[in-house]
Amino acid sequence: MQLTLLSSKGQVIIPKALRDAHDWQVGTRLEVIDTVEGVLLKPVVARQTTALPEGLAAIRSRVAYKGPAVSLKDMNAAVLQEAKNRNQN
């Protein structure tokens, strides 16, 4: 159990071990939730929104696949064949 104090300004220091365990850095925004058992702190995750076509284009550029389009049926067949090959060894 780790203890901390409430300052006259209402500030609480979160022990370093807990900050490290949760990877909370300086400037991490935390949502404060009142619960029956006490106060819950949850990091606020900033969400970036991108239009679907731009998001898909970004994914495709990262994958860098330059070959022809492959049907879902062909992909499933290739996955099944690879699974069979791996199970034979």
PyMOL commands that place a pseudoatom at each C-alpha (Angstrom):
pseudoatom trace, name=CA, resn=MET, resi=1, chain=A, elem=C, hetatm=0, pos=[0.000, 0.000, 0.000]
pseudoatom trace, name=CA, resn=GLN, resi=2, chain=A, elem=C, hetatm=0, pos=[1.310, 3.433, -0.928]
pseudoatom trace, name=CA, resn=LEU, resi=3, chain=A, elem=C, hetatm=0, pos=[0.243, 6.628, 0.835]
pseudoatom trace, name=CA, resn=THR, resi=4, chain=A, elem=C, hetatm=0, pos=[0.087, 10.240, -0.319]
pseudoatom trace, name=CA, resn=LEU, resi=5, chain=A, elem=C, hetatm=0, pos=[-1.172, 13.540, 1.107]
pseudoatom trace, name=CA, resn=LEU, resi=6, chain=A, elem=C, hetatm=0, pos=[-3.768, 16.015, -0.119]
pseudoatom trace, name=CA, resn=SER, resi=7, chain=A, elem=C, hetatm=0, pos=[-2.262, 19.521, -0.301]
pseudoatom trace, name=CA, resn=SER, resi=8, chain=A, elem=C, hetatm=0, pos=[-4.029, 22.726, 0.730]
pseudoatom trace, name=CA, resn=LYS, resi=9, chain=A, elem=C, hetatm=0, pos=[-4.610, 23.344, -3.005]
pseudoatom trace, name=CA, resn=GLY, resi=10, chain=A, elem=C, hetatm=0, pos=[-6.324, 19.969, -3.442]
pseudoatom trace, name=CA, resn=GLN, resi=11, chain=A, elem=C, hetatm=0, pos=[-3.339, 18.424, -5.204]
pseudoatom trace, name=CA, resn=VAL, resi=12, chain=A, elem=C, hetatm=0, pos=[-2.304, 14.804, -4.788]
pseudoatom trace, name=CA, resn=ILE, resi=13, chain=A, elem=C, hetatm=0, pos=[1.089, 13.368, -5.705]
pseudoatom trace, name=CA, resn=ILE, resi=14, chain=A, elem=C, hetatm=0, pos=[0.802, 9.981, -7.383]
pseudoatom trace, name=CA, resn=PRO, resi=15, chain=A, elem=C, hetatm=0, pos=[3.753, 7.848, -6.232]
pseudoatom trace, name=CA, resn=LYS, resi=16, chain=A, elem=C, hetatm=0, pos=[6.462, 7.383, -8.872]
pseudoatom trace, name=CA, resn=ALA, resi=17, chain=A, elem=C, hetatm=0, pos=[6.100, 3.594, -8.891]
pseudoatom trace, name=CA, resn=LEU, resi=18, chain=A, elem=C, hetatm=0, pos=[2.443, 3.935, -9.902]
pseudoatom trace, name=CA, resn=ARG, resi=19, chain=A, elem=C, hetatm=0, pos=[3.167, 6.623, -12.508]
pseudoatom trace, name=CA, resn=ASP, resi=20, chain=A, elem=C, hetatm=0, pos=[5.858, 4.387, -14.003]
pseudoatom trace, name=CA, resn=ALA, resi=21, chain=A, elem=C, hetatm=0, pos=[3.608, 1.303, -13.906]
pseudoatom trace, name=CA, resn=HIS, resi=22, chain=A, elem=C, hetatm=0, pos=[0.915, 3.159, -15.853]
pseudoatom trace, name=CA, resn=ASP, resi=23, chain=A, elem=C, hetatm=0, pos=[3.391, 5.071, -18.047]
pseudoatom trace, name=CA, resn=TRP, resi=24, chain=A, elem=C, hetatm=0, pos=[1.916, 8.424, -16.949]
pseudoatom trace, name=CA, resn=GLN, resi=25, chain=A, elem=C, hetatm=0, pos=[4.286, 11.198, -17.964]
pseudoatom trace, name=CA, resn=VAL, resi=26, chain=A, elem=C, hetatm=0, pos=[4.227, 14.903, -17.138]
pseudoatom trace, name=CA, resn=GLY, resi=27, chain=A, elem=C, hetatm=0, pos=[1.172, 16.391, -18.834]
pseudoatom trace, name=CA, resn=THR, resi=28, chain=A, elem=C, hetatm=0, pos=[-0.844, 13.164, -18.933]
pseudoatom trace, name=CA, resn=ARG, resi=29, chain=A, elem=C, hetatm=0, pos=[-4.511, 14.145, -18.769]
pseudoatom trace, name=CA, resn=LEU, resi=30, chain=A, elem=C, hetatm=0, pos=[-6.485, 12.095, -16.256]
pseudoatom trace, name=CA, resn=GLU, resi=31, chain=A, elem=C, hetatm=0, pos=[-10.243, 11.735, -15.997]
pseudoatom trace, name=CA, resn=VAL, resi=32, chain=A, elem=C, hetatm=0, pos=[-11.386, 11.874, -12.360]
pseudoatom trace, name=CA, resn=ILE, resi=33, chain=A, elem=C, hetatm=0, pos=[-14.317, 9.536, -11.666]
pseudoatom trace, name=CA, resn=ASP, resi=34, chain=A, elem=C, hetatm=0, pos=[-16.188, 9.439, -8.356]
pseudoatom trace, name=CA, resn=THR, resi=35, chain=A, elem=C, hetatm=0, pos=[-16.969, 5.844, -7.355]
pseudoatom trace, name=CA, resn=VAL, resi=36, chain=A, elem=C, hetatm=0, pos=[-18.525, 4.198, -4.305]
pseudoatom trace, name=CA, resn=GLU, resi=37, chain=A, elem=C, hetatm=0, pos=[-15.073, 3.033, -3.180]
pseudoatom trace, name=CA, resn=GLY, resi=38, chain=A, elem=C, hetatm=0, pos=[-13.260, 6.322, -3.830]
pseudoatom trace, name=CA, resn=VAL, resi=39, chain=A, elem=C, hetatm=0, pos=[-11.782, 8.251, -6.725]
pseudoatom trace, name=CA, resn=LEU, resi=40, chain=A, elem=C, hetatm=0, pos=[-10.710, 6.546, -9.954]
pseudoatom trace, name=CA, resn=LEU, resi=41, chain=A, elem=C, hetatm=0, pos=[-8.148, 8.138, -12.277]
pseudoatom trace, name=CA, resn=LYS, resi=42, chain=A, elem=C, hetatm=0, pos=[-8.184, 7.129, -15.937]
pseudoatom trace, name=CA, resn=PRO, resi=43, chain=A, elem=C, hetatm=0, pos=[-5.923, 8.531, -18.644]
pseudoatom trace, name=CA, resn=VAL, resi=44, chain=A, elem=C, hetatm=0, pos=[-7.720, 10.462, -21.352]
pseudoatom trace, name=CA, resn=VAL, resi=45, chain=A, elem=C, hetatm=0, pos=[-6.747, 9.041, -24.726]
pseudoatom trace, name=CA, resn=ALA, resi=46, chain=A, elem=C, hetatm=0, pos=[-6.612, 11.676, -27.426]
pseudoatom trace, name=CA, resn=ARG, resi=47, chain=A, elem=C, hetatm=0, pos=[-8.343, 10.383, -30.495]
pseudoatom trace, name=CA, resn=GLN, resi=48, chain=A, elem=C, hetatm=0, pos=[-7.417, 11.540, -33.928]
pseudoatom trace, name=CA, resn=THR, resi=49, chain=A, elem=C, hetatm=0, pos=[-10.092, 11.154, -36.522]
pseudoatom trace, name=CA, resn=THR, resi=50, chain=A, elem=C, hetatm=0, pos=[-9.286, 10.678, -40.162]
pseudoatom trace, name=CA, resn=ALA, resi=51, chain=A, elem=C, hetatm=0, pos=[-11.659, 10.238, -43.043]
pseudoatom trace, name=CA, resn=LEU, resi=52, chain=A, elem=C, hetatm=0, pos=[-11.923, 6.585, -44.068]
pseudoatom trace, name=CA, resn=PRO, resi=53, chain=A, elem=C, hetatm=0, pos=[-10.346, 6.951, -47.550]
pseudoatom trace, name=CA, resn=GLU, resi=54, chain=A, elem=C, hetatm=0, pos=[-7.357, 8.832, -46.128]
pseudoatom trace, name=CA, resn=GLY, resi=55, chain=A, elem=C, hetatm=0, pos=[-6.975, 6.333, -43.294]
pseudoatom trace, name=CA, resn=LEU, resi=56, chain=A, elem=C, hetatm=0, pos=[-7.043, 3.387, -45.676]
pseudoatom trace, name=CA, resn=ALA, resi=57, chain=A, elem=C, hetatm=0, pos=[-4.552, 5.095, -47.978]
pseudoatom trace, name=CA, resn=ALA, resi=58, chain=A, elem=C, hetatm=0, pos=[-2.213, 5.642, -45.013]
pseudoatom trace, name=CA, resn=ILE, resi=59, chain=A, elem=C, hetatm=0, pos=[-2.471, 1.973, -44.035]
pseudoatom trace, name=CA, resn=ARG, resi=60, chain=A, elem=C, hetatm=0, pos=[-1.815, 0.857, -47.592]
pseudoatom trace, name=CA, resn=SER, resi=61, chain=A, elem=C, hetatm=0, pos=[1.259, 3.066, -47.842]
pseudoatom trace, name=CA, resn=ARG, resi=62, chain=A, elem=C, hetatm=0, pos=[2.649, 1.577, -44.614]
pseudoatom trace, name=CA, resn=VAL, resi=63, chain=A, elem=C, hetatm=0, pos=[2.052, -1.971, -45.787]
pseudoatom trace, name=CA, resn=ALA, resi=64, chain=A, elem=C, hetatm=0, pos=[3.672, -1.118, -49.115]
pseudoatom trace, name=CA, resn=TYR, resi=65, chain=A, elem=C, hetatm=0, pos=[2.042, -4.004, -51.002]
pseudoatom trace, name=CA, resn=LYS, resi=66, chain=A, elem=C, hetatm=0, pos=[2.417, -3.227, -54.687]
pseudoatom trace, name=CA, resn=GLY, resi=67, chain=A, elem=C, hetatm=0, pos=[1.022, -6.437, -56.158]
pseudoatom trace, name=CA, resn=PRO, resi=68, chain=A, elem=C, hetatm=0, pos=[-2.362, -7.053, -57.735]
pseudoatom trace, name=CA, resn=ALA, resi=69, chain=A, elem=C, hetatm=0, pos=[-5.550, -7.088, -55.684]
pseudoatom trace, name=CA, resn=VAL, resi=70, chain=A, elem=C, hetatm=0, pos=[-6.319, -10.532, -54.228]
pseudoatom trace, name=CA, resn=SER, resi=71, chain=A, elem=C, hetatm=0, pos=[-9.822, -11.820, -53.585]
pseudoatom trace, name=CA, resn=LEU, resi=72, chain=A, elem=C, hetatm=0, pos=[-10.964, -12.844, -50.126]
pseudoatom trace, name=CA, resn=LYS, resi=73, chain=A, elem=C, hetatm=0, pos=[-11.468, -16.381, -51.428]
pseudoatom trace, name=CA, resn=ASP, resi=74, chain=A, elem=C, hetatm=0, pos=[-7.827, -16.524, -52.596]
pseudoatom trace, name=CA, resn=MET, resi=75, chain=A, elem=C, hetatm=0, pos=[-6.574, -15.102, -49.282]
pseudoatom trace, name=CA, resn=ASN, resi=76, chain=A, elem=C, hetatm=0, pos=[-8.563, -17.681, -47.291]
pseudoatom trace, name=CA, resn=ALA, resi=77, chain=A, elem=C, hetatm=0, pos=[-7.211, -20.479, -49.474]
pseudoatom trace, name=CA, resn=ALA, resi=78, chain=A, elem=C, hetatm=0, pos=[-3.634, -19.245, -48.943]
pseudoatom trace, name=CA, resn=VAL, resi=79, chain=A, elem=C, hetatm=0, pos=[-4.130, -19.055, -45.166]
pseudoatom trace, name=CA, resn=LEU, resi=80, chain=A, elem=C, hetatm=0, pos=[-5.556, -22.592, -45.070]
pseudoatom trace, name=CA, resn=GLN, resi=81, chain=A, elem=C, hetatm=0, pos=[-2.682, -23.894, -47.205]
pseudoatom trace, name=CA, resn=GLU, resi=82, chain=A, elem=C, hetatm=0, pos=[-0.116, -22.266, -44.910]
pseudoatom trace, name=CA, resn=ALA, resi=83, chain=A, elem=C, hetatm=0, pos=[-1.846, -23.767, -41.860]
pseudoatom trace, name=CA, resn=LYS, resi=84, chain=A, elem=C, hetatm=0, pos=[-1.698, -27.208, -43.480]
pseudoatom trace, name=CA, resn=ASN, resi=85, chain=A, elem=C, hetatm=0, pos=[1.991, -26.722, -44.309]
pseudoatom trace, name=CA, resn=ARG, resi=86, chain=A, elem=C, hetatm=0, pos=[2.813, -25.746, -40.727]
pseudoatom trace, name=CA, resn=ASN, resi=87, chain=A, elem=C, hetatm=0, pos=[0.869, -28.670, -39.236]
pseudoatom trace, name=CA, resn=GLN, resi=88, chain=A, elem=C, hetatm=0, pos=[2.757, -31.197, -41.385]
pseudoatom trace, name=CA, resn=ASN, resi=89, chain=A, elem=C, hetatm=0, pos=[6.081, -30.347, -39.733]
for i in range(1, 89): cmd.bond("trace and resi %d" % i, "trace and resi %d" % (i + 1))
show_as sticks, trace
zoom trace
